[in-house]
Amino acid sequence: MSGKTGQNAIAERAAPSVNRHRWSIFVLIGLVLYLLVYLLSNQIVHEYGQRNRLFMVATAPRQTYDFVILGASHAMPLGFEDMNARLEGATKSSVLNLSIEGGGIVPARFILDYFLAGHSTKTVVYILDSFALYSSQWNEVRIDDPKLLKRAPFDPALPPFLWKYRAARELLPGYLSGFYQINNQDRFEPDVSDMERNEFRRVYRANPYLDRQRFAYLYPGALDRAAFDRYLASFRELATELNGRGIRLIVIKPPLPGRVLSALTGEDDFNAQIRSILSEHGFEFRDFSGFANDDAYFFDTDHLNRAGVINFVDNYLADVLRNGGHE
């Protein structure tokens, strides 16, 4: 073999090693850049986060709260603008509102589990709607939603709960990699819902067509008994777990306009089953669906506006919380 041929052979053998080294450098640079973007995105979450419930839990002071509020969108106005501060002032207590738009019993338990991993509360106030126990749309489907994580800062306490709730497991890679935060196109926008920003101070003018659309969206045409029994069992588990932890549970049905109440069916049976579960642990149930429900107190078909929340807090809810749910 000539010297030139030998040199070529050596060069050919060395080429793959050189290429691997170059690719390793490129990969390392890419990982470093991604890490920097991830850290920047996480910092932006901390700077612009506000109402996202996972953000609120991750950044909440490590203290014992007097009341933690759970529920779907009917509970959310209690935390709009300065309403949470108003409720705290009226009850001389600390209140954290963790209600989730469209959230049923599964999302409620998920967010409460995460909260209780690093915090504590004396009382859970569940603003409960019957539809929250009627469909997977408000339960498993609701927590399998990347939007819940776009404003969630990195917290090592959260992944175990994403794994615990089977419906949320697919979100784990996106959360751990920071994909949802990095790809949040609204990262610099206020973390406040359209309901709070643009609708809370309005007064709804009843519209039968909009009402029918809303009912069709929230309530099934026929009750899926198997689904209801499954979510009712989950509610029973929640009550049992809270009792075991020494945490009081108060369940409240929120005000609804008379035109809404008249269109609902099965509410008496629903109330009776919830009361039965709560009575096993000495917990309280208060039905305010027919109180403080003049149309002037709502900004749409069924959500309390600012005047409605003030009226409800000052004349009903604050008294219930001050008395620990007892009539």
PEZIRA-V676566 format. One record per helix or strand of 2 or more residues. SS is the DSSP state (2 for helix, 1 for strand). FROM is the first residue (numbers start at 1). LEN is the number of residues. If there is no record, write none. Layout:
{{SS;FROM;LEN} {SS;FROM;LEN}}
This chain:
{{2;3;46} {2;53;7} {1;64;8} {2;73;7} {2;83;9} {1;95;3} {2;105;12} {1;120;8} {2;130;4} {2;136;3} {2;140;4} {2;146;4} {2;159;6} {2;166;11} {2;179;4} {2;194;6} {2;208;11} {2;225;21} {1;248;6} {2;258;4} {2;267;13} {1;284;4} {2;295;3} {2;306;17}}
